[in-house]
Amino acid sequence: MLFIVRHGRTVANAAGLLQGRVDNPLDDEGQKQAGWIAKALGPVDRVISSPLQRALQTAELLGQIPRIDERWIELDYGEWDSRPVADITPDEWAAWRADPSFSPPGGESLIELDQRVAAACEEIISEAEELRVAVFTHVSPIKSTIAWALGVSEQISWRLNVAQAQITKIVIRDGRPVITAFNETAHLHKGGLG
């Protein structure tokens, strides 16, 4: 089983800022969410994390030292990092949505993101067929993971919503990914009891 987990909340998340490679820690709510995630996941065999502290802090509550994998880092927003989402102009959004090879100034394209995340997924697929593997990452890599699991070449990032502190579950059957749950947040609404 492969668990793909979005980190808990940060101050930048709460403020509606784009948060790519900026390395913010969890805020108080994010720390609570991380605890609820740990309870919801239960024991896992392997923990993999983005190198950014918001993902690492969420992962560490499972009680294992996470294996850092740079491929799970958030999309590089370049000059747009830490900008309010509302400050991106309609023309900029339209250009980004129309072209998966578009990169924010100094940043990374969705095609580049999809390629690195697919490589990370392929590397752990056989391990996840036998073991419970939890990956702690960010919005954009989660969307890329869904595209990989579905085997779609079309860019689907703009058609998916990934909630804060969500859990996505992917079972590996006969070497192929099968999505069994996407964007689960019940553990947050039940205060970690779900």
Phi and psi in degrees as a GROMACS rama.xvg file:
@    title "Ramachandran Plot"
@    xaxis  label "Phi"
@    yaxis  label "Psi"
@TYPE xy
-113.102  121.206  LEU-2
-105.066  122.373  PHE-3
-109.758  114.208  ILE-4
-118.006  131.646  VAL-5
-87.5387  137.517  ARG-6
-57.6599  164.274  HIS-7
-71.0314  174.804  GLY-8
-70.4829  148.764  ARG-9
-120.995  170.495  THR-10
-59.7335  -38.1692  VAL-11
-64.5595  -40.6928  ALA-12
-58.9863  -47.0248  ASN-13
-63.2487  -30.5543  ALA-14
-88.5121  -2.9749  ALA-15
74.7213  32.8316  GLY-16
-96.0669  147.19  LEU-17
-65.9656  133.224  LEU-18
-133.352  92.6211  GLN-19
-96.0063  -98.879  GLY-20
-88.9293  -7.44003  ARG-21
-58.7288  136.927  VAL-22
-103.562  72.4462  ASP-23
-83.8746  144.92  ASN-24
-82.4097  169.053  PRO-25
-66.109  145.946  LEU-26
-88.4934  -174.659  ASP-27
-60.418  -42.1146  ASP-28
-64.8722  -39.817  GLU-29
-61.9757  -36.7387  GLY-30
-64.4898  -41.5238  GLN-31
-62.957  -45.3965  LYS-32
-59.5303  -40.1306  GLN-33
-60.9843  -39.8087  ALA-34
-64.7596  -40.7075  GLY-35
-66.7039  -37.3774  TRP-36
-61.4354  -46.5947  ILE-37
-58.3192  -42.7643  ALA-38
-64.7334  -42.1689  LYS-39
-65.7858  -38.7315  ALA-40
-74.0618  -37.7722  LEU-41
69.3456  -159.753  GLY-42
-67.8363  138.026  PRO-43
-128.631  159.68  VAL-44
-90.1779  -34.4615  ASP-45
-136.447  141.804  ARG-46
-125.071  124.781  VAL-47
-121.543  142.175  ILE-48
-142.299  150.696  SER-49
-58.1029  153.882  SER-50
-75.675  -10.5137  PRO-51
-73.7318  140.794  LEU-52
-61.7712  -28.8674  GLN-53
-65.1281  -35.8799  ARG-54
-75.0178  -43.8238  ALA-55
-61.149  -43.5342  LEU-56
-63.1416  -35.6893  GLN-57
-69.1967  -43.4863  THR-58
-66.9559  -36.9508  ALA-59
-62.9762  -22.1032  GLU-60
-70.7707  -7.7255  LEU-61
-79.0215  -8.18504  LEU-62
85.6095  10.9288  GLY-63
-119.905  156.11  GLN-64
-80.0164  117.841  ILE-65
-68.3815  146.044  PRO-66
-84.3756  121.222  ARG-67
-79.8245  131.855  ILE-68
-133.987  110.875  ASP-69
-57.1303  -24.3822  GLU-70
-68.2179  -15.9157  ARG-71
-92.7552  5.10029  TRP-72
-66.0572  157.205  ILE-73
-66.5589  158.846  GLU-74
-51.9287  140.772  LEU-75
-84.0803  109.367  ASP-76
-83.5305  -0.497219  TYR-77
55.3239  -127.781  GLY-78
-67.5596  -14.1477  GLU-79
-84.6658  -9.63701  TRP-80
-59.2943  134.133  ASP-81
73.5182  7.23429  SER-82
-83.6249  147.863  ARG-83
-61.9059  137.619  PRO-84
-53.9743  -38.4278  VAL-85
-66.0652  -17.0048  ALA-86
-81.314  -12.9701  ASP-87
-75.2532  125.205  ILE-88
-70.8794  156.374  THR-89
-55.5672  -36.9761  PRO-90
-66.156  -39.1932  ASP-91
-65.1706  -44.5828  GLU-92
-60.759  -43.5378  TRP-93
-62.4821  -43.1186  ALA-94
-62.7285  -42.1132  ALA-95
-65.1936  -45.7197  TRP-96
-69.2207  -28.136  ARG-97
-81.6764  -20.1954  ALA-98
-138.831  106.919  ASP-99
-66.2044  -10.7542  PRO-100
-91.807  -2.51244  SER-101
-65.4018  138.458  PHE-102
-124.053  137.09  SER-103
-57.9601  153.875  PRO-104
-51.7272  119.871  PRO-105
76.6471  9.26605  GLY-106
-110.24  -154.447  GLY-107
-121.779  146.404  GLU-108
-86.9422  162.405  SER-109
-66.734  -30.5275  LEU-110
-64.2052  -45.1962  ILE-111
-62.0417  -42.4817  GLU-112
-60.0906  -50.2513  LEU-113
-56.7673  -39.7841  ASP-114
-66.0219  -45.0791  GLN-115
-70.4523  -36.9037  ARG-116
-70.2083  -40.9317  VAL-117
-59.6502  -40.3385  ALA-118
-63.5443  -40.9659  ALA-119
-64.4982  -41.39  ALA-120
-63.9243  -45.2912  CYS-121
-61.5574  -33.1602  GLU-122
-68.4342  -30.9948  GLU-123
-105.221  0.327882  ILE-124
-60.9435  -42.8707  ILE-125
-69.8471  -36.2377  SER-126
-62.9895  -42.6052  GLU-127
-72.7701  -13.8381  ALA-128
-72.7678  -28.9833  GLU-129
-105.115  -28.8857  GLU-130
-121.81  165.522  LEU-131
-90.7056  108.124  ARG-132
-113.109  124.861  VAL-133
-111.301  126.557  ALA-134
-112.526  126.246  VAL-135
-106.505  119.096  PHE-136
-148.875  -148.525  THR-137
-135.183  174.895  HIS-138
-52.5067  -57.5051  VAL-139
-65.2812  -43.3566  SER-140
-63.1083  -30.3577  PRO-141
-65.9935  -43.4839  ILE-142
-61.2199  -40.7862  LYS-143
-65.5848  -35.141  SER-144
-64.6369  -40.4808  THR-145
-62.9312  -43.4372  ILE-146
-60.4651  -42.8606  ALA-147
-60.9268  -47.9046  TRP-148
-63.5987  -36.7802  ALA-149
-79.6008  -15.6735  LEU-150
70.6001  32.6737  GLY-151
-97.9106  142.169  VAL-152
-94.9056  -23.6496  SER-153
-67.2324  141.55  GLU-154
-71.0315  116.687  GLN-155
-110.36  4.92713  ILE-156
-51.1956  -41.6116  SER-157
-76.0423  -5.86867  TRP-158
-102.098  5.01405  ARG-159
-121.114  141.406  LEU-160
-113.374  129.829  ASN-161
-117.908  113.443  VAL-162
-75.4751  158.126  ALA-163
-61.8049  135.24  GLN-164
61.0601  27.4923  ALA-165
-78.7933  162.136  GLN-166
-126.155  128.52  ILE-167
-112.707  137.732  THR-168
-117.105  131.307  LYS-169
-129.993  118.944  ILE-170
-90.1611  142.594  VAL-171
-105.056  115.754  ILE-172
-119.4  122.867  ARG-173
50.7007  40.8807  ASP-174
76.5562  10.1853  GLY-175
-122.893  141.134  ARG-176
-77.5766  138.588  PRO-177
-131.123  117.529  VAL-178
-75.9725  121.188  ILE-179
-105.231  -19.3028  THR-180
-156.859  138.102  ALA-181
-129.113  133.146  PHE-182
62.7512  38.6027  ASN-183
-69.5768  132.476  GLU-184
-135.073  10.445  THR-185
-57.256  -32.7199  ALA-186
-63.2647  -23.5084  HIS-187
-81.7681  -36.2635  LEU-188
-76.3601  -22.3392  HIS-189
-100.468  11.4565  LYS-190
65.1187  32.0741  GLY-191
87.99  5.76893  GLY-192
-93.4754  -5.82797  LEU-193
